[in-house]
């Protein structure tokens, strides 16, 4: 008599897995094409999930998705390495019912991701290479250092103001740039108690340490910018008015490749230089720029736009004409888009920037 195998075979079947990632555990939902299978909690390990799927659904096609968040791309790479076709999705792009918004919980979130993945409603975000991701982390760490230095400087100024200590007139300008003369004056400031002066000294020491760390990062960035992979692109970008070394390295680390954007509109949308719209029937309302953006690039591009109008005649003329019919803060957004178009052209065509071209 011929033996009949009772082991299930899911050859050709698609297995969809929605993962709600957390530090200590994952909430996982598994769906088999048209049917719901199970929701459970497990250790946050891609290998364990792979073992579970291969044991319960042998020979299947495994698909998974999770929301972009604290775990970054490391989980994605682990899942891909285990043979699971994974995507990372923007949380705002996951179809959500009103009930799911008002009764949010991990199990419901994982079911929502699995359901949307099965229905083909999810589009994964771009996954950079590991080298680009680490360069991006270095640029963001530099920005954190700059922000922390500014916060500690403000703490000292606030402390002086609270205690009625005025900066000497001859050092008023120097305090804005935090010169060595101003620093020496701060160290000599005396309050009614020793521990009052200790506060100033401790904050000053913190600022000094952070500035040294920032200097180390700047040196490392200059070294990286000279590498063959980046040197030519940095040269092209820094030839554009308003774009310096830091701006160029930020662009290269956040974008990685300009060719991933089909056109300028896609690039503007990614950075966040497109307006919000609300259209219904014949009524159409266009609002301010969308809150959805790459926060590291949008602020940098707008800041660069302010600099560019002081050095590029074509952009200066365009800004002047725009200010005749709108406020300067709105006009500079238009200039930022023009500047972004120049950046895209330079990187895409691998050519140097030409001044005064409208």
Secondary structure as UniProt FT lines:
FT   TURN            11..12
FT   STRAND          14..21
FT   STRAND          26..32
FT   TURN            33..34
FT   STRAND          35..42
FT   HELIX           46..56
FT   TURN            58..59
FT   STRAND          61..67
FT   TURN            70..73
FT   HELIX           74..81
FT   TURN            82..83
FT   STRAND          85..89
FT   HELIX           91..93
FT   HELIX           98..102
FT   HELIX           106..118
FT   TURN            119..120
FT   HELIX           130..162
FT   TURN            163..164
FT   HELIX           169..177
FT   HELIX           180..188
FT   HELIX           194..225
FT   HELIX           228..238
FT   TURN            241..242
FT   HELIX           245..255
FT   HELIX           258..260
FT   HELIX           264..271
FT   STRAND          275..280
FT   TURN            281..282
FT   STRAND          283..289
FT   HELIX           295..308
FT   TURN            309..311
FT   HELIX           313..323
FT   TURN            324..325
FT   HELIX           328..349
FT   TURN            355..356
//
